[in-house]
C-alpha cells in the first residue's frame, strides 16, 4: 500500500470511490433522489476544483494499491478557530475496510496538520446513524464533543456528531477514546 498526496490524475478514482461510499453509507441521511441522481457529476466538480486548484490550506491523501486508489482523506487546515483542521472526507473501498487503511489515512492527515499547523487540533463530523464510523474514531482517541444538525448535499437535514482530537499526534499511535 502506498500513501501519497492526491493529484489531478486522481480525480476520477476519488470521485467514484466517494460516490460509492455515499451511496452505501449515507442512505437515510442524504436524500435518495440526490444519491440516485447525478451525484457523480456533483462530486466530480468538487474533486476537480480541489485537485486542480491546490491551496496550501487543503491536503488530500490517497491510499493506492497496485495502481488503484482504494481510500482517501481530505483535510482543511484552519477550518475552525476552536477545533482546528477539518477532516472533510475519509473514505475507504468497501471491500478493504478494517484493514488499517482508514487509520493510516487519519495518521497521514494528522501528520500534515502537525507539520503545517503545529498548534492546531483536528476534528470531523460523523452522521449519527454511522455508528461504525463513530466506533472507528473512538478507537483512535476521538472525543465526541458536540451534536448538531447539518444540511447534506441534496437538501434535508442530518443529525451529526463532532469528533475532536485536540492533539492530532494521538492519531499517530493507536489509542482509544469514548463518546
N, C-alpha and C positions, 0 to 999 in steps of 0.2 A: 504494500500500500504506500502510495506517495501522497504527501500533503504539500500543497503549493498555493500561492496566491492565484486567484482566478484571473483569466484574461478574456479578451473579446472572443477568442476562439471557443470559449466555454458557454456562450450564450444559449445555444440550442440545448445542450445537455442539462444545464442548470434549469432552464425553463421547463423542460419535460419532467425532470425529477420533482421540481416544485409543484407543478400541476398534479402529477400523480399523487404526491403526498397530501396535498389539499383535498383531492377527491376521495382519498381513502380515509383520512383522519378528521376532516372538518365538517362532515355531514351533520346536520342538526345545528351547527353554529353558523355556518355560511349558508346562504340560500341555495337550494337545489338548482334554481334557474341560473344562478351565477356559475356554480360548479359544473353544470351540464352544458352551459353555453360556451362562448368563445373565450374561456379563461386562458387558453394558450396564447392568444393574441395579446391579452392584457398583461400576462406575466412576461411574455417576450419583450414587450415595450419597456417594462420595468427593468429587466435584466440587460437589455440593450443600452439603456441610459446608464445604468450602474457600471457596466463593464467596458463601455466605450468612452465614457467621460469620467475617468477616475478622479477622485478627490482625496486629499490627504486625511480627511475626517472619516473615510469609509475603508473597510477592509473585508474582502471576501476571500475565503479559503475553500479549496475543494479537496476532497479525498478522491484519488484516482487509483483504479485497479485495472491493470492490463490495458491501459489506454482509455478506460471508460470512467466518467465521473460517477461516483457512487454515493457522494454526500457533499454537503456544502454548509457553510455558516457565513452569514453576513453581519458585520458589526458596524455600528455608527458611533464614533467617538464623540464625546462631549454632548450627548443627546439630552441629558437631564442634569441640572445643577446639583441635585441631591444624590442621585443614584449613579451617575456617570455614563458609561458607554452602554449602548443598547445592542444586544444580540437580536437582530430584527428577524432573522431566519436561521433555522437549523433543521436540515432535512437529510435523511439517510434512506437509500433504496430499501424498499420494504423487505426484501429477502436477505438483507445483510444487517438488519438491526440486531442488537445485543451481541455485537462482536467487537465493541470498543471504538467503533468509528465515530460515533457521536461524542463520546468522552474525549477523544483526541481532537475533534473539531472544536470543542469547547476549550480545551487546553491551548490550541493554536490561537483562538480568538483572545483568550486571556493573556497569552504571551504578547500579542500585538498591542493590547491595551497597556500592559506593563511597560513595554518598550517606548510607546508613543505618548502615553499619559500616565506616568509613574504613580500619581496620587489619585487616580480615578478608580471608582468602583465599576461593577459590571452588573447589568440586570437584563431581564427579558419578561415578556408577557406570555402566559400559557393559558389556553382555554380551560375553563372549569371542568368541562367534560373530558379533557385529555389527562386522565389520571395516570396513565403510563408515563407520560412526559413529566408530570409532577414528581412521580417516584424517581425518575431518572435524575432530575435536577436536585432533589433532596439528597440522593446518594452522592452527589457531587458537592455537597455543602451549601446548596442554595437554601435561603430562608424565604418563606412566603411572608411578604411584608405588607401586602395590600390587595384588596379585591376591588375591581372596577368593572364598569360596563363599557365595552368598546364597540365601535362600528366597523364591522368587517367589510372588505370589498364586496360590492354587490348589494349592499343595504342590510338593514336589520340591526340587531344588537346582539352582543355575545358577552356573557359573564367571563371575566378573566382574572387571573392572579398575577401579581408582580412577584417574581423571584429575584433575589438580590445576593450578590457577593461583594460586600464592602472591600474585601481584599481579593482581587482576582487570582493572586498566587495560590489560593486554596484549590483552584481548578487544575493546577499543575501536578497535584498529587491526588490520589483517590481519597475522598473523605465522605462523610455522611452528614446529613442535616435533617431538619424536620420543619414541617409547616405549622 
